[in-house]
Amino acid sequence: MIVEERIYSLEVGTATEYLRLYEAEGLAIQRPILGRMVGYFSTEIAPCTRSSTCGPIRT
């Protein structure tokens, strides 16, 4: 299985709002293309926040 990883860099303190918006507006758009998500991970360590999504690539 090939796994695609997308990493997003956010300003500290914005991860909660980003995740809320992603769930409300972005996830439904990506799900038909990416399929089942393997994981969604985030860290919040100054000076930036990193958010990472992992999902299988359809072949």
N, CA, C and O atoms as CSV, one atom per row, in Angstrom:
chain,resi,resn,atom,element,x,y,z
A,1,MET,N,N,0.841,-1.167,0.000
A,1,MET,CA,C,0.000,0.000,0.000
A,1,MET,C,C,0.892,1.239,0.000
A,1,MET,O,O,1.861,1.308,0.757
A,2,ILE,N,N,0.576,2.193,-0.827
A,2,ILE,CA,C,1.251,3.487,-0.841
A,2,ILE,C,C,0.411,4.440,-0.010
A,2,ILE,O,O,-0.806,4.516,-0.184
A,3,VAL,N,N,1.061,5.173,0.898
A,3,VAL,CA,C,0.355,6.108,1.773
A,3,VAL,C,C,0.781,7.527,1.438
A,3,VAL,O,O,1.972,7.830,1.374
A,4,GLU,N,N,-0.199,8.392,1.227
A,4,GLU,CA,C,0.067,9.809,1.002
A,4,GLU,C,C,0.042,10.521,2.337
A,4,GLU,O,O,-0.845,10.282,3.156
A,5,GLU,N,N,1.025,11.407,2.565
A,5,GLU,CA,C,1.047,12.212,3.776
A,5,GLU,C,C,1.026,13.676,3.381
A,5,GLU,O,O,1.814,14.115,2.544
A,6,ARG,N,N,0.126,14.426,3.983
A,6,ARG,CA,C,0.049,15.865,3.762
A,6,ARG,C,C,0.353,16.552,5.086
A,6,ARG,O,O,-0.232,16.214,6.115
A,7,ILE,N,N,1.270,17.518,5.058
A,7,ILE,CA,C,1.660,18.223,6.278
A,7,ILE,C,C,1.327,19.700,6.104
A,7,ILE,O,O,1.689,20.316,5.102
A,8,TYR,N,N,0.642,20.254,7.080
A,8,TYR,CA,C,0.258,21.655,7.083
A,8,TYR,C,C,0.900,22.347,8.276
A,8,TYR,O,O,0.899,21.804,9.381
A,9,SER,N,N,1.449,23.539,8.067
A,9,SER,CA,C,2.025,24.337,9.151
A,9,SER,C,C,1.052,25.458,9.491
A,9,SER,O,O,0.598,26.186,8.609
A,10,LEU,N,N,0.740,25.591,10.764
A,10,LEU,CA,C,-0.230,26.582,11.233
A,10,LEU,C,C,0.406,27.452,12.303
A,10,LEU,O,O,1.403,27.063,12.912
A,11,GLU,N,N,-0.161,28.620,12.535
A,11,GLU,CA,C,0.283,29.462,13.630
A,11,GLU,C,C,-0.152,28.823,14.944
A,11,GLU,O,O,-1.190,28.165,15.012
A,12,VAL,N,N,0.651,29.023,15.983
A,12,VAL,CA,C,0.328,28.477,17.298
A,12,VAL,C,C,-1.035,29.007,17.747
A,12,VAL,O,O,-1.332,30.194,17.612
A,13,GLY,N,N,-1.850,28.109,18.279
A,13,GLY,CA,C,-3.166,28.483,18.791
A,13,GLY,C,C,-4.285,28.417,17.766
A,13,GLY,O,O,-5.437,28.689,18.105
A,14,THR,N,N,-3.981,28.060,16.514
A,14,THR,CA,C,-5.014,28.022,15.477
A,14,THR,C,C,-5.442,26.608,15.107
A,14,THR,O,O,-6.320,26.435,14.262
A,15,ALA,N,N,-4.839,25.596,15.723
A,15,ALA,CA,C,-5.128,24.206,15.344
A,15,ALA,C,C,-6.581,23.829,15.574
A,15,ALA,O,O,-7.177,23.154,14.734
A,16,THR,N,N,-7.164,24.246,16.687
A,16,THR,CA,C,-8.555,23.897,16.984
A,16,THR,C,C,-9.497,24.439,15.919
A,16,THR,O,O,-10.382,23.723,15.450
A,17,GLU,N,N,-9.312,25.702,15.534
A,17,GLU,CA,C,-10.157,26.304,14.499
A,17,GLU,C,C,-9.924,25.647,13.142
A,17,GLU,O,O,-10.874,25.421,12.393
A,18,TYR,N,N,-8.664,25.337,12.820
A,18,TYR,CA,C,-8.346,24.658,11.565
A,18,TYR,C,C,-9.043,23.297,11.494
A,18,TYR,O,O,-9.657,22.965,10.480
A,19,LEU,N,N,-8.949,22.517,12.559
A,19,LEU,CA,C,-9.567,21.189,12.575
A,19,LEU,C,C,-11.084,21.288,12.473
A,19,LEU,O,O,-11.715,20.462,11.814
A,20,ARG,N,N,-11.674,22.293,13.118
A,20,ARG,CA,C,-13.122,22.499,13.022
A,20,ARG,C,C,-13.522,22.808,11.578
A,20,ARG,O,O,-14.480,22.232,11.062
A,21,LEU,N,N,-12.798,23.707,10.931
A,21,LEU,CA,C,-13.100,24.063,9.543
A,21,LEU,C,C,-12.853,22.890,8.594
A,21,LEU,O,O,-13.633,22.660,7.670
A,22,TYR,N,N,-11.773,22.154,8.823
A,22,TYR,CA,C,-11.469,20.998,7.971
A,22,TYR,C,C,-12.585,19.957,8.057
A,22,TYR,O,O,-13.015,19.410,7.041
A,23,GLU,N,N,-13.044,19.693,9.269
A,23,GLU,CA,C,-14.126,18.715,9.436
A,23,GLU,C,C,-15.421,19.216,8.796
A,23,GLU,O,O,-16.146,18.438,8.177
A,24,ALA,N,N,-15.714,20.506,8.941
A,24,ALA,CA,C,-16.962,21.073,8.427
A,24,ALA,C,C,-16.956,21.244,6.910
A,24,ALA,O,O,-17.990,21.047,6.271
A,25,GLU,N,N,-15.804,21.610,6.313
A,25,GLU,CA,C,-15.791,21.972,4.900
A,25,GLU,C,C,-14.849,21.148,4.018
A,25,GLU,O,O,-15.134,20.962,2.835
A,26,GLY,N,N,-13.749,20.659,4.556
A,26,GLY,CA,C,-12.737,20.021,3.724
A,26,GLY,C,C,-12.822,18.510,3.629
A,26,GLY,O,O,-12.551,17.937,2.574
A,27,LEU,N,N,-13.193,17.868,4.710
A,27,LEU,CA,C,-13.170,16.410,4.759
A,27,LEU,C,C,-14.115,15.775,3.734
A,27,LEU,O,O,-13.747,14.804,3.073
A,28,ALA,N,N,-15.314,16.312,3.603
A,28,ALA,CA,C,-16.282,15.745,2.652
A,28,ALA,C,C,-15.798,15.847,1.206
A,28,ALA,O,O,-16.124,14.996,0.379
A,29,ILE,N,N,-15.024,16.884,0.902
A,29,ILE,CA,C,-14.492,17.058,-0.450
A,29,ILE,C,C,-13.374,16.060,-0.718
A,29,ILE,O,O,-13.295,15.499,-1.811
A,30,GLN,N,N,-12.505,15.831,0.272
A,30,GLN,CA,C,-11.362,14.947,0.086
A,30,GLN,C,C,-11.698,13.466,0.189
A,30,GLN,O,O,-11.039,12.644,-0.448
A,31,ARG,N,N,-12.694,13.112,0.964
A,31,ARG,CA,C,-12.987,11.690,1.219
A,31,ARG,C,C,-13.232,10.878,-0.052
A,31,ARG,O,O,-12.688,9.779,-0.154
A,32,PRO,N,N,-14.024,11.352,-1.037
A,32,PRO,CA,C,-14.229,10.542,-2.248
A,32,PRO,C,C,-12.936,10.332,-3.048
A,32,PRO,O,O,-12.803,9.328,-3.748
A,33,ILE,N,N,-11.992,11.260,-2.952
A,33,ILE,CA,C,-10.741,11.159,-3.698
A,33,ILE,C,C,-9.729,10.311,-2.936
A,33,ILE,O,O,-9.098,9.424,-3.511
A,34,LEU,N,N,-9.575,10.584,-1.640
A,34,LEU,CA,C,-8.565,9.904,-0.844
A,34,LEU,C,C,-9.045,8.584,-0.258
A,34,LEU,O,O,-8.231,7.734,0.102
A,35,GLY,N,N,-10.346,8.407,-0.162
A,35,GLY,CA,C,-10.872,7.185,0.437
A,35,GLY,C,C,-10.740,7.197,1.948
A,35,GLY,O,O,-10.868,8.242,2.586
A,36,ARG,N,N,-10.488,6.049,2.503
A,36,ARG,CA,C,-10.400,5.881,3.950
A,36,ARG,C,C,-9.131,6.538,4.478
A,36,ARG,O,O,-8.044,6.312,3.946
A,37,MET,N,N,-9.269,7.351,5.526
A,37,MET,CA,C,-8.125,8.012,6.127
A,37,MET,C,C,-7.437,7.068,7.111
A,37,MET,O,O,-8.104,6.431,7.927
A,38,VAL,N,N,-6.117,6.976,7.040
A,38,VAL,CA,C,-5.351,6.125,7.936
A,38,VAL,C,C,-5.184,6.803,9.284
A,38,VAL,O,O,-5.265,6.142,10.320
A,39,GLY,N,N,-4.953,8.113,9.291
A,39,GLY,CA,C,-4.776,8.810,10.556
A,39,GLY,C,C,-4.725,10.308,10.370
A,39,GLY,O,O,-4.474,10.805,9.272
A,40,TYR,N,N,-4.965,11.014,11.444
A,40,TYR,CA,C,-4.866,12.464,11.467
A,40,TYR,C,C,-4.108,12.811,12.729
A,40,TYR,O,O,-4.555,12.488,13.830
A,41,PHE,N,N,-2.966,13.466,12.587
A,41,PHE,CA,C,-2.088,13.718,13.716
A,41,PHE,C,C,-1.769,15.201,13.796
A,41,PHE,O,O,-1.701,15.879,12.771
A,42,SER,N,N,-1.575,15.706,15.001
A,42,SER,CA,C,-1.181,17.103,15.141
A,42,SER,C,C,-0.304,17.280,16.371
A,42,SER,O,O,-0.409,16.542,17.351
A,43,THR,N,N,0.570,18.287,16.288
A,43,THR,CA,C,1.392,18.692,17.418
A,43,THR,C,C,1.272,20.196,17.549
A,43,THR,O,O,1.072,20.892,16.554
A,44,GLU,N,N,1.390,20.697,18.742
A,44,GLU,CA,C,1.337,22.138,18.951
A,44,GLU,C,C,2.505,22.530,19.850
A,44,GLU,O,O,2.385,22.599,21.073
A,45,ILE,N,N,3.635,22.783,19.201
A,45,ILE,CA,C,4.861,23.169,19.889
A,45,ILE,C,C,5.351,24.464,19.240
A,45,ILE,O,O,5.501,24.532,18.020
A,46,ALA,N,N,5.596,25.477,20.047
A,46,ALA,CA,C,6.031,26.782,19.516
A,46,ALA,C,C,7.290,26.592,18.687
A,46,ALA,O,O,8.081,25.704,19.005
A,47,PRO,N,N,7.516,27.372,17.650
A,47,PRO,CA,C,6.733,28.490,17.174
A,47,PRO,C,C,5.692,28.137,16.113
A,47,PRO,O,O,5.065,29.046,15.569
A,48,CYS,N,N,5.482,26.875,15.800
A,48,CYS,CA,C,4.427,26.570,14.821
A,48,CYS,C,C,3.754,25.249,15.152
A,48,CYS,O,O,4.305,24.404,15.857
A,49,THR,N,N,2.567,25.099,14.630
A,49,THR,CA,C,1.778,23.887,14.806
A,49,THR,C,C,1.835,23.091,13.509
A,49,THR,O,O,1.753,23.670,12.426
A,50,ARG,N,N,1.973,21.788,13.603
A,50,ARG,CA,C,1.983,20.930,12.424
A,50,ARG,C,C,0.788,19.992,12.493
A,50,ARG,O,O,0.485,19.419,13.539
A,51,SER,N,N,0.133,19.850,11.380
A,51,SER,CA,C,-0.990,18.935,11.255
A,51,SER,C,C,-0.691,18.023,10.080
A,51,SER,O,O,-0.258,18.489,9.027
A,52,SER,N,N,-0.916,16.733,10.249
A,52,SER,CA,C,-0.569,15.764,9.223
A,52,SER,C,C,-1.723,14.797,8.996
A,52,SER,O,O,-2.295,14.277,9.955
A,53,THR,N,N,-2.069,14.550,7.735
A,53,THR,CA,C,-3.068,13.548,7.408
A,53,THR,C,C,-2.402,12.432,6.624
A,53,THR,O,O,-1.493,12.686,5.833
A,54,CYS,N,N,-2.835,11.225,6.829
A,54,CYS,CA,C,-2.303,10.076,6.104
A,54,CYS,C,C,-3.462,9.243,5.551
A,54,CYS,O,O,-4.432,8.960,6.254
A,55,GLY,N,N,-3.344,8.867,4.307
A,55,GLY,CA,C,-4.371,8.029,3.702
A,55,GLY,C,C,-3.787,7.224,2.561
A,55,GLY,O,O,-2.798,7.632,1.952
A,56,PRO,N,N,-4.389,6.085,2.268
A,56,PRO,CA,C,-3.886,5.250,1.172
A,56,PRO,C,C,-4.160,5.899,-0.186
A,56,PRO,O,O,-5.159,6.597,-0.359
A,57,ILE,N,N,-3.286,5.670,-1.120
A,57,ILE,CA,C,-3.480,6.140,-2.491
A,57,ILE,C,C,-4.104,4.999,-3.273
A,57,ILE,O,O,-3.603,3.875,-3.247
A,58,ARG,N,N,-5.184,5.280,-3.959
A,58,ARG,CA,C,-5.846,4.250,-4.770
A,58,ARG,C,C,-5.022,3.998,-6.017
A,58,ARG,O,O,-4.595,4.931,-6.697
A,59,THR,N,N,-4.806,2.733,-6.306
A,59,THR,CA,C,-4.046,2.394,-7.513
A,59,THR,C,C,-4.899,1.610,-8.473
A,59,THR,O,O,-4.432,1.233,-9.548
